[in-house]
Amino acid sequence: MARALKSFIPLFDRVLVQKLAAETTTKGGIMLPEKAVGKVLDATVVAVGPGSRNSSGELMACSVKAGDRVLLPEYGGTKLKLEDQEYHLFRDGDILGKFLESEGGK
């Protein structure tokens, strides 16, 4: 992930995320076929642009930061392939929410 950050920096209010891997087994250990696995809407923020400007020219920072776990819309974003890893680029306003981590970890 660190190498991708050196070769790509999002502009304006863009957010670079890496989607989490889909669960391919159930809690009981049953393997799921690829078609049965739903779309992955959870992702980890890898890099964030500086933000966008409002009508008076002030910089409006993005609402997420690198390392945050976020909820993505089902459709949208731009797929990128950097250093053999797949990433997605979204606008800050397109991200649906941010997961709060408990103090004791996940």
C-alpha positions in Angstrom: 0.0 0.0 0.0 2.8 2.4 0.8 4.2 2.1 -2.7 0.9 3.1 -4.2 0.9 6.3 -2.1 4.2 7.3 -3.6 3.0 6.9 -7.2 -0.5 8.3 -6.9 -1.9 11.2 -4.9 -5.7 12.1 -5.2 -6.6 15.6 -6.2 -9.2 17.9 -4.7 -11.9 16.0 -2.7 -11.0 12.6 -4.1 -10.5 9.6 -1.8 -8.5 6.5 -2.8 -9.8 3.3 -1.1 -9.0 -0.4 -1.2 -12.0 -2.6 -0.9 -11.9 -5.4 1.8 -11.8 -9.0 0.6 -15.2 -10.7 0.2 -15.9 -13.5 2.7 -15.8 -16.8 0.8 -16.6 -19.1 3.7 -19.4 -19.1 6.2 -18.9 -19.2 10.0 -19.6 -22.9 9.8 -16.7 -23.4 7.3 -18.8 -23.9 4.2 -17.2 -22.6 1.0 -19.4 -20.1 -0.9 -19.4 -20.0 -4.8 -18.2 -16.8 -6.3 -21.7 -15.8 -7.5 -23.2 -16.2 -4.0 -20.7 -13.7 -2.5 -22.3 -10.2 -2.4 -20.6 -7.0 -3.4 -18.1 -5.6 -1.0 -19.1 -2.2 0.2 -16.5 -1.8 3.0 -13.2 -0.3 2.2 -10.1 1.1 3.9 -9.0 4.7 3.0 -5.5 4.6 1.5 -5.0 8.3 0.5 -7.0 11.5 0.6 -6.8 14.7 -1.5 -6.5 18.1 0.2 -10.2 18.9 -0.2 -12.3 21.2 -2.4 -12.9 25.0 -2.3 -16.2 26.5 -1.3 -17.8 29.6 -3.0 -15.6 32.0 -0.9 -12.4 30.2 -1.8 -11.8 28.5 1.6 -10.4 25.0 1.6 -13.0 22.4 2.8 -11.0 19.4 4.1 -12.3 15.8 3.4 -14.3 14.1 6.1 -12.2 10.9 6.1 -8.4 10.3 6.6 -6.1 7.5 5.6 -6.7 4.3 7.6 -10.5 5.0 8.1 -12.9 2.1 7.3 -15.7 3.4 5.2 -19.0 2.3 3.6 -19.2 2.8 -0.2 -22.1 3.1 -2.5 -23.0 0.0 -4.5 -22.2 1.7 -7.8 -19.7 4.4 -8.8 -16.1 5.2 -8.3 -13.2 4.8 -10.7 -11.2 1.5 -10.6 -7.4 1.9 -10.6 -4.7 -0.7 -10.7 -1.5 0.4 -9.0 1.5 -2.0 -8.3 -0.7 -5.0 -9.0 -3.3 -3.9 -6.4 -6.8 -2.8 -7.2 -8.0 0.5 -5.8 -11.1 2.7 -6.3 -11.3 6.5 -6.4 -14.4 8.2 -5.0 -15.4 11.8 -4.2 -15.6 12.5 -0.5 -19.3 13.3 -0.8 -20.0 9.9 -2.4 -18.8 7.9 0.6 -21.8 6.9 2.6 -20.3 6.7 6.1 -17.4 5.9 8.3 -17.2 3.0 10.7 -16.1 3.9 14.3 -13.6 1.6 15.8 -14.1 0.7 19.5 -11.4 1.6 21.9 -10.5 -2.1 22.5 -10.0 -2.7 18.7 -12.3 -4.3 16.2 
